[in-house]
Amino acid sequence: MARWLKHGAVASAVADQERKVREVVEATLADIDRRGDAAVRDLSVKFDAWDRDDYRLSQAEIDECLNKLSKQDITDIEFAQQQVRNFARIQREALRDVEVETLPGIMLGHKNVPVQAAGCYVPGGKYPLLASAHMSVITAKVAGVPRVVTCAPPYKGKLAPAIVAAQHLAGADEIYALGGIQAVGAMALGTASIAPVDMLVGPGNAFVAEAKRQLFGRVGIDLFAGPTETLVIADDSVDGELCATDLLGQAEHGPDSPAILLTTSEKLARDTLAEIERLLTILPTAEIAAKSWAVFGQVIVADSEEEMVQIADEIASEHVQVMTRDPDYFLANMTNYGALFLGPRTNVAYGDKVIGTNHTLPTKRAARYTGGLWVGKFLKTCTYQKVLTDEASAMIGRYCSRLCDLEGFSGHGEQANIRVRRYGGDNIAYAGRAEGRS
């Protein structure tokens, strides 16, 4: 039986905060839908102290941002983007169009068709998260999306050169200096100056995530996302310092980012708690990480690896760092996770920044039913059919007619009957009745 050495926030407190966010977002999106660019400008001034005649960046502004970065900065961004692009291409190559003759004269197939316009949100108000540009823009472009729009907020009242460079180098077609609800609302709903997109992707704060949720249906979205989550699964083959580092490394995302240790070793659990307290005295982002850990951090001691798998699948965390003697056991047996990081040599930061897998991942237990962002999210698998011979049309038509008769769909049935008469020579009013059906 598992034991909790530390509990996280109660569900009722989380639900109350979500309700408040939901109400703010609903009113804000309605304002953007009604007033367009004027609402976007008012919101940008209010929340980011950021006012421009045109929020789209010019080529001169993009070039200026590129020139502010060192050669090493550009090299590092390009290296990370190449890893993301390479893995995305491998994934795209695994998705093939198909066409097959399933019965004589009947061809069925599907095509993987990219969406025509994607809006990518790149968070940057708190930290300049340029990696989010790699993950969304590159993945969309590899999928074949012809128009990719990006929005990123100003950073401390100015354009963030690294974020702008990342968006440009990734291949964004339009780059806007906008953040928050006003950014995703403008991309999804459209304004006089921003043409609407077909799909919204990318992480963001609670307000951005809720805006995407409310806009879903008017546009597609990648997934429902909440605050960053991390679950560290460990046994006594590793030490408390490593576990504490990996927990706080994700808790610094924000004051509502859950970080959980799940272990079979009570000694490791207590060592990790002590190391967290020590690291919080020296970590530059300790102010944020400490709040997150205090409210949302958990430490769970399980009796076995089997119980850890059961608990981990129930948690269904966004990031799962496995540091045990046999991490592949969890790869073979876990089913609910956004991404796995197997063994002490890797960690969530590698996935977040550079290794090549996508860092936009499901949160709030959505890993029970979806994976993260990948090229397939930008593709519509669209089916088609061709009937090549008269005999095939009449044959399939007779089946269709009788089945429509069972359902009482006479109009559907007549679509089949006319083809049975024309292509099969059956002089019948209704194919089902011709075989004795009433």
C-alpha positions in Angstrom: 0.0 0.0 0.0 1.5 3.3 -1.1 2.2 6.0 1.5 2.2 9.8 0.9 5.0 11.6 2.7 3.8 14.9 1.1 0.4 15.8 -0.4 -0.5 18.3 -3.1 -3.3 20.8 -3.4 -6.9 19.7 -2.8 -9.0 19.5 -5.9 -11.6 22.0 -4.8 -9.0 24.8 -4.6 -7.8 24.0 -8.1 -11.4 23.9 -9.4 -12.2 27.3 -8.0 -9.2 28.9 -9.7 -10.1 27.2 -13.0 -13.6 28.7 -12.7 -12.3 32.2 -12.3 -10.0 31.8 -15.3 -12.8 30.4 -17.4 -15.0 33.4 -16.8 -12.2 35.9 -17.6 -11.4 34.1 -20.9 -15.0 33.9 -22.0 -15.6 37.6 -21.6 -12.2 38.4 -23.3 -12.8 36.2 -26.3 -16.3 37.8 -26.8 -14.7 41.2 -26.8 -12.1 40.2 -29.4 -14.9 38.6 -31.5 -16.9 41.9 -31.3 -14.2 44.6 -31.6 -11.3 42.8 -33.4 -8.1 44.7 -33.6 -9.3 47.4 -31.2 -9.8 44.8 -28.4 -6.5 43.2 -29.2 -4.7 46.5 -28.8 -6.5 47.4 -25.6 -5.6 44.0 -24.1 -2.0 44.2 -25.2 -1.6 47.6 -23.6 -3.4 46.5 -20.4 -1.5 43.2 -19.9 1.9 43.7 -21.6 2.2 47.5 -21.7 2.8 47.0 -25.4 1.3 49.2 -28.1 2.1 49.2 -31.8 0.5 50.4 -35.0 1.0 46.9 -36.4 1.8 43.9 -34.2 3.3 41.9 -37.1 7.1 42.1 -37.1 8.7 43.6 -40.2 11.7 41.9 -41.9 13.9 44.7 -40.6 12.8 44.0 -37.0 13.5 40.3 -37.5 16.9 41.0 -38.9 17.7 43.4 -36.0 16.8 40.6 -33.5 19.1 38.1 -35.4 21.9 40.6 -35.3 21.6 40.9 -31.5 22.4 37.2 -31.0 25.9 35.8 -31.0 27.1 33.3 -33.6 27.1 30.7 -30.9 23.5 31.6 -30.0 22.4 31.1 -33.6 24.4 27.8 -33.9 22.7 26.5 -30.8 19.2 27.4 -32.0 19.9 25.8 -35.4 21.2 22.6 -33.7 18.1 22.2 -31.6 15.8 23.0 -34.6 17.6 20.4 -36.7 17.0 17.7 -34.0 13.3 18.6 -33.9 13.1 18.7 -37.7 14.8 15.4 -38.2 12.6 13.5 -35.8 9.5 15.2 -37.2 10.5 14.1 -40.7 11.0 10.5 -39.5 7.5 10.6 -38.0 6.0 12.1 -41.2 7.6 9.4 -43.3 5.8 6.8 -41.1 2.4 8.3 -42.2 1.7 7.0 -45.7 -1.2 7.6 -48.1 -2.9 4.3 -49.0 -5.1 3.0 -51.9 -6.2 -0.6 -52.1 -8.7 -2.7 -54.1 -10.7 -4.2 -51.2 -13.2 -6.0 -53.6 -13.0 -6.5 -57.3 -13.5 -3.0 -58.9 -13.7 -1.2 -55.5 -10.8 1.1 -54.5 -10.6 2.6 -51.1 -7.9 5.0 -49.9 -6.9 7.8 -47.7 -4.7 10.9 -48.0 -2.9 12.7 -45.2 -3.8 16.3 -46.0 -2.2 19.2 -44.0 -4.3 21.9 -42.5 -3.9 25.1 -44.5 -3.2 27.6 -41.7 -1.8 27.0 -38.2 -1.4 29.5 -35.4 1.5 28.7 -33.0 1.6 30.3 -29.6 5.1 30.8 -28.2 5.1 31.7 -24.5 7.6 34.3 -23.4 6.2 36.7 -20.8 7.9 35.0 -17.9 10.7 33.3 -19.6 11.7 33.7 -23.3 10.7 30.1 -24.2 12.2 30.0 -27.7 12.0 26.1 -27.7 8.3 26.3 -28.2 8.9 27.9 -31.6 10.9 24.9 -32.7 8.3 22.4 -31.5 5.3 24.0 -33.2 6.5 25.8 -36.3 9.0 23.2 -37.5 6.5 20.4 -36.9 3.8 22.2 -38.8 6.2 22.9 -41.7 7.3 19.3 -41.9 3.7 18.3 -42.0 3.3 20.6 -45.0 1.2 23.4 -43.5 1.5 26.3 -46.1 0.8 29.2 -43.7 2.2 29.2 -40.2 1.5 32.2 -38.0 3.3 32.7 -34.6 2.5 34.9 -31.7 4.9 35.6 -28.8 4.5 38.3 -26.1 7.1 41.0 -25.5 9.7 40.1 -22.9 10.1 42.9 -20.3 8.6 45.4 -22.6 10.7 44.6 -25.7 11.0 42.1 -28.5 12.9 39.0 -27.3 15.6 38.5 -29.9 16.0 34.8 -29.2 12.3 34.1 -29.6 12.1 36.1 -32.8 15.1 34.4 -34.2 13.7 31.0 -33.3 10.3 31.7 -35.0 12.1 33.1 -38.1 14.6 30.3 -38.4 11.9 27.7 -37.8 10.1 29.0 -40.9 7.2 31.1 -39.6 5.4 32.9 -42.3 3.9 35.7 -40.1 5.4 36.7 -36.7 3.3 38.8 -34.3 4.4 40.4 -31.0 1.3 39.5 -29.1 0.7 37.4 -26.0 -2.1 35.9 -23.9 -5.7 35.6 -24.7 -5.5 38.4 -27.2 -2.9 36.4 -29.3 -4.8 33.1 -29.5 -8.1 34.9 -29.9 -6.8 37.0 -32.8 -5.3 34.0 -34.5 -8.5 31.9 -34.1 -11.2 34.5 -34.7 -9.4 36.7 -37.1 -9.3 40.5 -37.2 -8.9 43.2 -39.8 -5.1 42.8 -39.7 -4.8 39.0 -38.9 -6.4 36.4 -41.1 -7.8 33.5 -39.0 -6.1 30.2 -38.8 -7.5 26.6 -38.9 -5.7 25.3 -35.9 -4.1 26.6 -32.7 -1.1 24.9 -31.1 1.5 25.5 -28.4 1.7 25.8 -24.6 0.8 28.8 -22.5 -0.4 29.9 -19.1 -3.8 29.0 -17.6 -5.5 31.8 -19.6 -4.0 30.7 -22.9 -4.9 27.1 -22.3 -8.5 28.0 -21.4 -8.8 30.2 -24.5 -7.7 27.3 -26.6 -10.3 25.1 -24.9 -13.1 27.6 -25.5 -12.1 28.1 -29.1 -12.0 24.4 -29.9 -14.6 23.7 -32.5 -14.2 27.0 -34.2 -10.6 25.9 -34.8 -8.7 22.7 -34.1 -6.2 22.6 -31.3 -3.3 20.3 -30.5 -4.5 19.3 -27.0 -5.9 20.6 -23.8 -2.9 21.8 -21.8 -2.4 23.0 -18.2 0.6 23.8 -16.1 3.8 21.8 -16.6 3.8 18.5 -14.7 6.6 16.1 -13.9 6.7 12.7 -12.2 10.0 11.2 -11.1 9.9 7.5 -10.7 13.0 6.3 -8.9 14.5 3.5 -6.8 17.6 3.4 -4.6 19.9 3.1 -7.6 19.9 7.0 -7.7 20.3 9.6 -5.0 18.2 12.4 -3.6 20.2 15.2 -5.3 19.4 13.9 -8.7 15.7 13.4 -7.9 15.4 16.9 -6.3 17.1 18.5 -9.2 14.7 16.9 -11.7 11.7 17.9 -9.6 12.6 21.5 -9.1 13.9 21.8 -12.7 10.2 21.6 -13.8 8.6 23.2 -10.8 10.3 26.5 -11.8 7.9 26.7 -14.8 5.3 28.4 -12.5 3.7 28.4 -9.1 1.1 25.8 -10.1 3.4 23.2 -11.7 2.9 19.8 -10.0 6.1 17.8 -9.3 5.8 14.3 -7.9 8.3 11.8 -6.6 7.2 8.2 -6.8 9.7 5.7 -5.3 10.0 2.3 -3.6 12.7 3.7 -1.2 11.6 5.7 1.8 15.2 6.7 2.4 15.4 8.1 -1.1 12.1 9.9 -0.5 13.4 11.6 2.7 16.8 12.3 1.1 15.0 14.0 -1.8 12.9 16.1 0.6 16.1 17.3 2.3 17.8 18.0 -1.0 14.8 20.1 -2.2 15.1 22.3 0.9 18.8 22.7 0.3 18.5 23.5 -3.4 15.7 26.0 -2.7 18.3 28.1 -0.9 20.6 28.4 -3.9 18.4 27.9 -7.0 18.0 31.3 -8.9 14.3 30.5 -9.6 13.6 29.3 -6.1 10.9 31.9 -5.5 8.7 30.3 -8.1 9.8 26.7 -7.6 9.3 26.9 -3.8 5.7 28.0 -4.3 5.0 25.2 -6.7 6.6 22.6 -4.5 4.9 23.8 -1.4 1.4 23.6 -2.9 1.6 21.0 -5.6 4.6 18.8 -4.7 4.0 15.2 -3.7 6.2 12.4 -2.4 4.8 8.8 -2.7 6.4 5.6 -1.4 5.2 2.5 -3.1 5.8 -1.2 -2.2 6.8 -2.4 -5.7 7.5 -1.5 -9.3 4.1 -2.9 -10.2 2.4 -0.5 -7.7 4.5 2.3 -9.1 3.2 1.6 -12.6 -0.4 1.5 -11.3 0.0 4.8 -9.5 1.9 6.4 -12.4 -0.8 5.4 -14.9 -3.5 6.9 -12.6 -1.5 10.2 -12.3 -1.0 10.2 -16.2 1.7 12.9 -15.9 2.9 15.1 -18.8 6.6 14.2 -18.1 7.7 11.0 -16.5 11.4 10.7 -15.6 12.3 7.1 -14.8 15.5 6.4 -12.9 15.4 2.8 -11.8 17.6 -0.3 -12.3 15.3 -1.3 -15.2 13.7 1.7 -16.8 12.5 -0.3 -19.8 10.1 -2.1 -17.4 8.1 1.1 -17.3 8.4 1.6 -21.1 6.9 -1.9 -21.5 4.2 -1.5 -18.9 3.1 2.1 -18.6 0.2 3.3 -20.8 -0.6 6.9 -19.6 2.1 9.5 -20.0 3.0 12.4 -22.2 6.6 11.5 -22.7 9.0 9.1 -21.0 12.6 10.0 -20.1 14.3 6.7 -19.4 17.4 6.4 -17.2 19.4 8.9 -15.2 21.4 10.0 -18.2 18.4 11.8 -19.7 16.0 14.3 -18.2 12.9 16.4 -19.1 15.0 19.4 -19.9 16.6 17.5 -22.8 13.1 16.9 -24.2 12.0 20.4 -23.5 14.9 22.1 -25.3 17.0 20.1 -27.7 16.9 16.3 -28.1 14.3 16.3 -30.8 11.0 15.0 -29.4 8.2 17.5 -29.1 7.7 19.2 -25.7 4.0 20.2 -26.2 2.5 17.3 -24.2 -0.8 16.4 -22.5 -1.5 17.6 -18.9 -4.3 17.2 -16.4 -4.5 13.4 -17.1 -5.2 13.9 -20.8 -2.4 11.4 -21.4 -5.1 8.8 -20.8 -6.4 9.5 -24.3 -3.9 11.5 -26.3 -0.2 11.9 -27.0 1.6 15.1 -27.6 2.1 17.4 -30.5 3.6 15.8 -33.6 3.3 16.0 -37.4 0.2 13.9 -37.3 -1.7 16.6 -35.4 -1.4 18.9 -38.4 -2.7 16.3 -40.9 -6.2 15.3 -41.7 -6.5 11.7 -42.7 -9.2 12.0 -45.4 -10.7 8.9 -47.0 -11.9 8.5 -50.6 -13.5 5.7 -52.7 -13.7 4.8 -56.3 -16.0 2.1 -57.9 -14.3 1.1 -61.2 -16.8 -1.3 -62.8 -20.5 -1.6 -63.4 -20.5 -5.0 -61.8 -18.9 -3.7 -58.6 -21.4 -0.8 -58.3 -24.3 -3.1 -58.7 -22.9 -5.7 -56.3 -22.2 -3.2 -53.5 -25.5 -1.4 -54.3 -27.6 -4.5 -53.6 -26.0 -4.8 -50.1 -26.4 -1.1 -49.5 -30.1 -1.1 -50.6 -31.0 -3.9 -48.2 -29.1 -2.3 -45.3 -30.9 1.0 -46.0 -34.2 -0.9 -45.9 -33.3 -2.2 -42.5 -32.8 1.3 -41.2 -35.8 2.9 -43.0 -33.6 5.3 -45.0 -35.5 5.2 -48.3 -33.6 8.1 -49.8 -30.3 6.5 -49.0 -31.7 3.2 -50.5 -32.7 4.9 -53.7 -29.1 6.2 -54.2 -28.1 2.5 -54.3 -31.2 1.3 -56.3 -30.6 3.7 -59.2 -27.2 2.3 -59.6 -28.4 -1.3 -59.3 -30.9 -0.6 -62.1 -28.4 1.2 -64.3 -25.3 -0.9 -63.8 -26.7 -4.3 -62.9 -29.9 -4.5 -65.1 -32.1 -5.3 -62.1 -35.6 -4.1 -63.0 -36.7 -3.5 -59.4 -38.3 -0.7 -57.4 -36.3 -1.5 -54.3 -33.4 -4.0 -54.2 -34.3 -5.3 -50.7 -37.9 -6.2 -51.7 -36.7 -8.0 -54.8 -35.3 -10.7 -52.6 -38.5 -11.1 -50.6 -38.1 -8.5 -47.9 -41.2 -6.6 -46.8 
